[in-house]
Amino acid sequence: MLKLLVALILSLAQPSAGPIEDYTTATRPSIAPVSWELKFRFQDPQRVSVIVPGQKEPVLYWYMLYTVENPGRSDVEYLPHFELVTDTLKVIRSEVRVSPEAFQAIKRRSNDPLLLPPEKIVGTLQHGADRARHGVAIFKDFDPKAKAFTIYVSGLSGEVKRVKNPGFDKSKPEGPDNLRYLVLRKTLAIPYRFPGSESVRTQAMPERVVSSPLKWVMR
């Protein structure tokens, strides 16, 4: 897990070699792919209750099973990053404070012997359908008041844009909390909503928002 986090941090820290763009126009990806792009197939999120050592009550997690394939001609470094953002503005990053027992419970339920844990799916992804990898993004349970959420998946495309940070404060020193430039990456956005009232939220399964098809955003 530590290696995964280090790899992601290093990846996010690398600046784009492209020109600096205005933030308002750079939030949209190119119409046609301008870099490598992976094929991503997934199942909608599901719940799982896990018995965690030291906990009196089962711990609830959400997980998304997926398959990633490199259809290009060259190998690429696969460094996935998943975020679940609720309509109540809560951000839940996958694999953060997730017990190892969660993956074992999900693997048993999926009945997929090829399922890889998050820390082992990263790395060089060779091209070809026979080199596809099976993975899972795991999230801790989130705000019970949330009526909708979006899962953002980055690491599926090499398209990046370097933009001026609209929140940069020239009167303060430049640093991690006051960046002059931002690096946006082409990211897949998958929207969901919970049917019914808040009273049934703990039992309802999320539905993919059909009126909002999957789309790419720069994030």
C-alpha positions in Angstrom: 0.0 0.0 0.0 2.9 2.4 0.8 4.4 1.7 -2.6 1.1 2.5 -4.3 0.8 5.8 -2.4 4.3 6.8 -3.2 3.8 6.0 -6.9 0.7 8.1 -7.1 2.3 11.0 -5.4 5.3 10.9 -7.7 3.0 10.7 -10.7 0.9 13.6 -9.6 3.9 15.7 -8.9 5.3 15.4 -12.5 4.6 18.6 -14.5 3.2 18.5 -18.0 5.5 19.2 -20.9 2.7 21.0 -22.8 1.9 24.7 -22.9 0.3 26.6 -20.0 -3.5 27.0 -20.6 -6.3 29.0 -19.1 -8.2 27.0 -16.4 -11.7 27.7 -17.9 -10.8 26.2 -21.3 -8.5 23.5 -20.1 -11.2 21.6 -18.0 -12.4 19.9 -21.2 -10.4 17.1 -22.7 -9.5 16.9 -26.4 -12.2 15.7 -28.7 -9.9 13.0 -30.1 -7.4 11.1 -27.9 -4.0 12.8 -28.0 -2.2 10.3 -25.9 -2.4 6.6 -24.8 -5.8 5.5 -23.4 -6.7 2.3 -21.6 -9.9 0.3 -22.0 -11.9 0.3 -18.7 -14.8 -2.0 -17.9 -16.5 -2.0 -14.5 -19.3 -3.2 -12.4 -21.5 -0.8 -10.5 -20.6 -0.3 -6.8 -21.7 -2.8 -4.2 -21.7 -2.9 -0.4 -19.8 -5.5 1.7 -19.8 -5.9 5.5 -16.4 -7.0 6.9 -15.5 -8.4 10.3 -12.3 -6.5 11.2 -10.1 -7.6 14.1 -10.6 -5.3 17.1 -14.0 -4.1 16.0 -17.2 -5.2 17.7 -19.4 -4.4 14.8 -18.9 -5.3 11.1 -17.4 -2.5 9.0 -19.2 -1.4 5.9 -17.3 -0.8 2.7 -18.2 0.0 -0.9 -16.3 -1.6 -3.8 -16.1 -1.4 -7.6 -14.8 -4.4 -9.6 -13.1 -3.5 -12.9 -10.9 -4.8 -15.7 -8.3 -2.6 -17.4 -6.8 -3.4 -20.8 -4.1 -1.7 -22.8 -5.3 -1.7 -26.5 -2.3 0.4 -27.7 0.9 -0.8 -29.2 3.2 0.2 -26.4 3.4 -0.7 -22.7 2.2 2.0 -20.2 2.6 2.6 -16.5 -0.7 2.0 -14.9 -1.2 4.1 -11.7 -4.9 4.2 -11.0 -6.5 6.7 -8.7 -10.2 6.5 -7.6 -12.2 9.1 -5.7 -15.8 9.0 -4.7 -17.3 12.5 -4.3 -20.8 12.9 -2.8 -23.4 15.6 -3.5 -22.7 16.7 0.1 -19.1 17.5 -1.0 -17.5 14.7 0.9 -14.4 13.1 -0.9 -13.5 9.5 -0.2 -10.3 8.2 -1.7 -10.1 4.5 -2.4 -7.9 2.3 -0.2 -7.6 4.9 2.5 -8.0 3.4 6.0 -9.3 0.2 4.4 -8.7 -3.1 6.3 -6.9 -5.9 4.4 -9.8 -8.1 5.4 -12.0 -6.1 3.0 -10.1 -7.3 -0.1 -10.3 -10.9 1.0 -14.0 -10.7 1.6 -14.5 -9.1 -1.8 -12.4 -11.7 -3.6 -14.4 -14.5 -2.1 -17.6 -12.8 -3.1 -16.4 -12.1 -6.7 -15.3 -15.7 -7.2 -12.5 -14.2 -9.4 -9.2 -16.0 -8.9 -7.5 -13.3 -11.1 -8.6 -10.4 -8.9 -5.6 -8.4 -7.8 -5.3 -6.3 -4.6 -4.9 -2.5 -5.2 -1.2 -2.6 -4.3 -0.4 -5.3 -6.9 -2.3 -4.0 -9.9 -0.1 -1.0 -10.4 2.9 -1.0 -12.7 3.7 -1.7 -16.3 0.6 -2.8 -18.2 1.6 -4.6 -21.4 -0.5 -4.2 -24.5 -3.0 -6.8 -25.6 -6.3 -8.2 -24.4 -4.5 -11.2 -22.9 -2.6 -8.9 -20.6 -5.7 -7.3 -19.1 -5.8 -7.0 -15.3 -8.8 -7.5 -12.9 -8.9 -5.0 -10.0 -11.1 -3.4 -7.4 -11.4 0.0 -5.9 -12.5 -0.1 -2.2 -14.0 2.8 -0.3 -15.0 3.3 3.3 -18.7 4.0 3.9 -19.7 7.6 3.3 -22.1 10.3 4.3 -25.5 8.7 5.0 -27.2 12.0 3.9 -25.7 11.7 0.4 -28.3 11.3 -2.3 -25.9 11.0 -5.2 -22.2 10.6 -5.8 -19.7 10.4 -8.7 -16.7 8.1 -9.0 -13.7 9.7 -10.7 -11.1 7.4 -12.2 -7.7 8.7 -13.3 -4.7 6.9 -14.6 -6.6 5.7 -17.7 -5.1 8.3 -20.1 -1.8 10.0 -20.7 -3.5 13.3 -21.6 -2.5 16.1 -19.1 -2.8 19.9 -19.2 -0.8 22.5 -17.2 -3.0 25.4 -16.2 -2.8 28.6 -14.3 -4.3 28.2 -10.8 -7.2 30.7 -10.5 -6.8 30.5 -6.7 -3.2 31.5 -6.6 -2.5 34.3 -4.2 0.4 36.5 -5.4 0.7 38.1 -2.0 1.7 34.8 -0.4 4.7 32.5 -0.9 4.3 29.8 -3.5 4.0 26.4 -2.0 1.9 23.2 -1.7 -1.1 25.2 -0.4 -0.6 28.0 -2.9 0.4 26.6 -6.3 0.9 28.9 -9.3 0.1 26.1 -11.7 -2.1 23.0 -11.6 -1.8 19.8 -13.6 -5.1 18.4 -14.8 -5.5 14.8 -16.0 -8.0 13.2 -18.2 -10.4 11.5 -15.8 -13.4 9.3 -16.2 -16.5 10.5 -14.3 -19.2 7.9 -13.4 -22.4 9.4 -11.8 -24.8 7.6 -9.4 -27.8 8.4 -7.4 -29.8 6.6 -4.6 -33.4 5.9 -5.3 -36.1 6.6 -2.7 -36.0 8.7 0.5 -33.3 9.2 3.0 -35.0 6.7 5.3 -34.1 3.8 3.0 -30.6 5.0 2.1 -28.8 2.3 4.1 -30.6 -0.4 2.1 -30.9 1.2 -1.3 -28.4 0.3 -4.1 -27.1 3.2 -6.2 -28.3 3.6 -9.8 -26.1 4.8 -12.6 -27.5 8.1 -13.9 -28.6 7.2 -17.4 -29.3 10.9 -18.3 -25.7 11.7 -17.5 -23.6 9.3 -19.6 -20.0 8.5 -18.7 -17.8 11.3 -19.6 -14.2 12.4 -19.6 -13.2 15.5 -17.7 -9.9 17.2 -16.9 -9.5 17.1 -13.1 
